[in-house]
Amino acid sequence: MKEAPSDPSRPQHLDALERANHVRLARAELKRRVAEGRVTAAEVILGCPGEAEGMPVADLLMSQRRWGATKCRKVLASVPVSELRPVGALTERQRDALADRLGGARAEPALTGA
């Protein structure tokens, strides 16, 4: 996610709103790709693309088909990881354990492309 240099005459809050909107759109697209099965949640957890860094891990897991709050809580409790923990803040051990629980293998995930 590259940013263009901001215009000094433009109000700072407009730049912040634009960045926030860009992040929301990118996360929505990532969640859509996970729901459609084009990318797995395990790949996102292992690869941690920029749009997923600040996303709570529970949001990512519940974007999968047939995943609700209960299933998400059970999986996260078995690792153990907080539902509110951002994907980018997971330790390597937590990433591996969670990806293993989700059926992902530790490899270079292919997140580029759609």
C-alpha positions as CSV (number, residue, x, y, z in Angstrom):
1,M,0.0,0.0,0.0
2,K,1.9,3.0,-1.3
3,E,0.9,6.5,-0.4
4,A,1.2,9.5,-2.5
5,P,2.8,12.5,-0.9
6,S,0.1,14.7,0.8
7,D,-0.7,18.1,-0.4
8,P,0.4,20.6,2.3
9,S,-2.6,22.8,1.6
10,R,-5.0,19.9,2.1
11,P,-6.4,19.4,5.7
12,Q,-4.8,16.6,7.6
13,H,-8.1,15.0,8.6
14,L,-9.0,14.5,4.9
15,D,-5.7,12.6,4.3
16,A,-6.6,10.4,7.3
17,L,-10.1,9.7,6.1
18,E,-8.7,8.8,2.7
19,R,-6.2,6.4,4.2
20,A,-8.8,4.8,6.4
21,N,-11.2,4.3,3.5
22,H,-8.4,2.7,1.5
23,V,-7.7,0.3,4.3
24,R,-11.4,-0.6,4.7
25,L,-11.7,-1.3,1.0
26,A,-8.6,-3.4,1.0
27,R,-9.7,-5.5,4.0
28,A,-13.2,-5.9,2.5
29,E,-11.6,-7.3,-0.7
30,L,-9.3,-9.6,1.3
31,K,-12.3,-10.9,3.3
32,R,-14.2,-11.4,0.0
33,R,-11.3,-13.5,-1.4
34,V,-11.2,-15.6,1.8
35,A,-15.0,-16.1,1.6
36,E,-14.8,-17.2,-2.0
37,G,-11.9,-19.6,-1.3
38,R,-9.4,-17.8,-3.6
39,V,-7.1,-17.5,-0.6
40,T,-7.2,-19.3,2.7
41,A,-7.2,-17.8,6.2
42,A,-4.0,-19.8,6.9
43,E,-2.3,-18.2,3.9
44,V,-3.3,-14.7,5.2
45,I,-2.0,-15.5,8.7
46,L,1.3,-16.9,7.5
47,G,1.8,-14.2,4.8
48,C,0.3,-11.2,6.7
49,P,-0.3,-8.8,3.8
50,G,-0.4,-5.1,4.6
51,E,-4.2,-4.9,4.7
52,A,-4.4,-7.7,7.3
53,E,-1.8,-6.3,9.7
54,G,-4.3,-4.4,11.9
55,M,-7.3,-6.6,11.3
56,P,-8.4,-8.6,14.4
57,V,-7.8,-12.3,13.9
58,A,-11.5,-13.1,14.6
59,D,-12.6,-10.9,11.7
60,L,-10.4,-12.9,9.4
61,L,-11.5,-16.3,10.7
62,M,-15.2,-15.3,10.5
63,S,-14.9,-14.2,6.9
64,Q,-14.6,-17.9,6.0
65,R,-17.7,-19.7,4.8
66,R,-19.6,-21.4,7.6
67,W,-17.5,-19.8,10.4
68,G,-19.3,-18.0,13.2
69,A,-18.3,-16.6,16.6
70,T,-18.5,-19.9,18.4
71,K,-16.3,-21.8,16.0
72,C,-13.9,-18.9,15.9
73,R,-13.7,-18.7,19.7
74,K,-13.1,-22.5,20.0
75,V,-10.2,-22.4,17.5
76,L,-8.6,-19.3,19.1
77,A,-8.9,-20.8,22.6
78,S,-7.1,-23.9,21.5
79,V,-4.1,-21.9,20.3
80,P,-4.5,-19.6,22.7
81,V,-4.9,-16.2,21.0
82,S,-7.2,-13.4,21.8
83,E,-10.0,-12.7,19.3
84,L,-9.0,-9.0,19.2
85,R,-5.3,-9.6,18.6
86,P,-4.3,-8.1,15.2
87,V,-3.0,-10.5,12.6
88,G,0.2,-8.5,12.3
89,A,0.9,-8.8,16.1
90,L,0.8,-12.6,16.1
91,T,4.1,-14.3,17.1
92,E,5.7,-16.8,14.8
93,R,4.6,-19.6,17.1
94,Q,1.0,-18.4,17.2
95,R,1.0,-18.0,13.4
96,D,2.3,-21.6,12.9
97,A,-0.1,-23.1,15.5
98,L,-3.1,-21.2,14.1
99,A,-2.3,-22.1,10.5
100,D,-1.9,-25.7,11.5
101,R,-5.3,-25.7,13.2
102,L,-6.8,-24.2,10.0
103,G,-5.2,-26.8,7.9
104,G,-2.5,-24.7,6.4
105,A,1.1,-25.8,5.9
106,R,4.2,-23.6,6.6
107,A,5.3,-22.6,3.2
108,E,5.6,-19.4,1.2
109,P,2.0,-18.3,0.8
110,A,0.8,-17.0,-2.6
111,L,-1.1,-13.9,-1.7
112,T,-0.3,-11.9,-4.8
113,G,-2.8,-11.9,-7.6
114,A,-6.5,-12.6,-7.5
